[in-house]
Amino acid sequence: MASGKKGEELAADVEDGFPGSILLYTILKHMHTGGLDALFADEVFEKAEFGAALQKAIGDENAAQLQAIFKIQLFFHESGFPRGTVDGEEISGIERIFDRLYDCDIIGEEAFALWKEDTEDETEGKMKAITQTSEWLQWLESAGSDDGEEEE
């Protein structure tokens, strides 16, 4: 972030094996310094911004994606679970980030389901995170069910 690199240029600098959860946490902290508008911006997780680097660092493995979700949970716990406005509607910050990471193909449906069901991890803020994302998680579950029906 200090380098000013974004998109594929930033992704090229991400070393193989670098924990994607750490990169995501760092991006969230960096964006939060610009206020909620910066954190909630549509383009933050697009490939041209930070999405390409996150996709490379987090990858397709559920375990790595799950660790990234725990880092999001920790970030929002530490930040007091801020809320903001998107398209004139008040929304929880964690729900907004979950939605953007899902829409930008950085974290998949299965990883969110694993996070929701996890009872082992001790990262702070789980209950509040679940409460603030329950409607979104229900939507995701039903969207996944709809996809499965279309394939048959």
matplotlib code that plots the C-alpha trace (Angstrom):
import matplotlib.pyplot as plt

x = [0.0, 2.8, 4.3, 1.1, 0.9, -2.5, -4.0, -1.8, 1.3, 0.6, -0.3, 3.1, 4.7, 2.8, 5.2, 4.0, 3.0, 2.4, -0.7, -3.7, -5.4, -2.6, -2.8, -6.6, -6.3, -3.6, -5.8, -8.8, -6.7, -5.3, -8.7, -10.2, -7.8, -9.6, -13.0, -16.0, -16.5, -13.1, -13.7, -17.2, -16.1, -17.2, -13.8, -11.6, -11.8, -11.9, -9.0, -7.7, -7.4, -6.6, -8.6, -5.9, -3.4, -6.0, -7.0, -3.3, -2.6, -5.8, -6.3, -9.0, -8.4, -11.2, -8.8, -7.0, -10.4, -11.6, -8.5, -9.3, -12.8, -11.5, -9.2, -12.2, -14.1, -11.1, -10.8, -14.4, -14.3, -11.3, -13.0, -16.3, -18.3, -18.8, -21.9, -22.1, -24.4, -24.5, -27.0, -28.8, -29.3, -27.5, -25.5, -23.1, -19.5, -18.8, -21.7, -20.5, -17.0, -18.4, -20.6, -17.8, -15.3, -17.9, -18.9, -15.3, -14.6, -12.1, -13.9, -16.3, -19.7, -18.3, -15.7, -18.5, -20.6, -17.6, -17.1, -20.8, -20.7, -17.3, -17.3, -13.6, -11.9, -11.5, -11.2, -13.1, -16.3, -17.9, -21.4, -21.7, -20.3, -22.9, -25.7, -24.7, -24.3, -27.2, -29.4, -26.6, -25.6, -29.2, -29.2, -25.9, -27.3, -30.4, -28.5, -26.3, -29.4, -30.8, -27.5, -27.7, -31.3, -30.3, -27.5, -29.9]
y = [0.0, 2.4, 1.6, 2.9, -0.3, -1.8, -4.4, -6.9, -4.8, -5.3, -9.0, -9.6, -8.4, -10.8, -13.6, -17.2, -18.5, -15.0, -15.3, -13.8, -13.2, -10.9, -9.0, -8.6, -7.4, -4.9, -3.6, -3.2, -1.3, 0.9, 1.6, 2.3, 5.2, 6.9, 6.6, 4.4, 5.8, 4.4, 1.1, 0.7, 1.8, -0.6, -0.7, -1.6, -5.4, -5.1, -6.7, -3.2, -2.2, -4.9, -7.8, -9.4, -9.4, -10.8, -13.5, -14.5, -14.5, -16.1, -18.5, -21.1, -23.2, -23.1, -23.1, -19.9, -18.3, -19.2, -17.6, -14.5, -14.4, -14.7, -11.7, -9.7, -10.7, -9.5, -6.3, -5.4, -6.4, -4.1, -1.3, -1.5, -3.0, 0.3, 0.8, 2.9, 3.8, 2.2, 3.4, 5.3, 2.2, 1.7, -1.5, -3.2, -2.9, -6.5, -7.4, -5.0, -6.5, -10.0, -9.1, -7.3, -10.2, -12.7, -10.6, -10.1, -13.9, -13.5, -15.6, -18.3, -19.5, -22.7, -20.7, -18.4, -21.5, -23.0, -19.8, -19.7, -23.2, -23.0, -23.3, -24.0, -20.7, -18.2, -15.0, -12.3, -10.9, -14.0, -13.6, -9.9, -10.8, -13.6, -11.3, -8.5, -10.9, -13.4, -12.0, -11.9, -15.5, -16.6, -14.9, -16.6, -20.0, -19.5, -18.2, -21.3, -23.5, -21.7, -22.3, -26.0, -26.2, -24.5, -27.1, -30.1]
z = [0.0, 0.8, -2.7, -4.4, -6.5, -7.3, -9.5, -11.3, -10.4, -6.7, -7.3, -8.9, -5.7, -3.5, -2.6, -2.9, 0.5, 1.9, 4.2, 2.4, 5.7, 6.7, 3.4, 3.8, 7.4, 6.3, 3.4, 5.8, 8.3, 5.5, 4.0, 7.3, 7.9, 5.0, 6.8, 6.1, 2.6, 1.6, 3.3, 1.7, -1.8, -4.6, -6.2, -3.2, -3.9, -7.7, -9.5, -10.6, -6.9, -4.3, -5.7, -7.9, -5.0, -2.6, -5.1, -5.4, -1.7, -0.5, -3.3, -3.8, -0.7, 1.9, 4.8, 3.6, 2.8, 6.3, 7.9, 5.9, 7.2, 10.8, 10.1, 8.9, 12.1, 14.2, 12.3, 12.8, 16.5, 17.0, 15.1, 17.1, 14.2, 12.3, 10.1, 7.0, 4.2, 0.7, -1.9, 0.8, 3.0, 6.4, 6.4, 8.8, 7.7, 8.0, 5.8, 3.2, 3.2, 3.0, 0.1, -1.8, -1.3, -2.4, -5.5, -6.5, -6.3, -3.5, -0.9, -1.9, -0.6, 1.0, 3.1, 4.5, 5.3, 7.2, 9.1, 10.1, 11.4, 13.1, 16.9, 17.4, 16.5, 19.4, 17.4, 19.2, 17.9, 16.4, 17.9, 16.9, 13.4, 13.0, 14.2, 11.7, 8.8, 9.4, 6.7, 4.2, 5.1, 4.6, 1.2, 0.3, 1.3, -0.7, -3.7, -3.5, -3.4, -6.5, -8.4, -7.6, -8.9, -12.2, -12.8, -12.6]

ax = plt.figure().add_subplot(projection="3d")
ax.plot(x, y, z, "-o")
ax.set_aspect("equal")
plt.show()
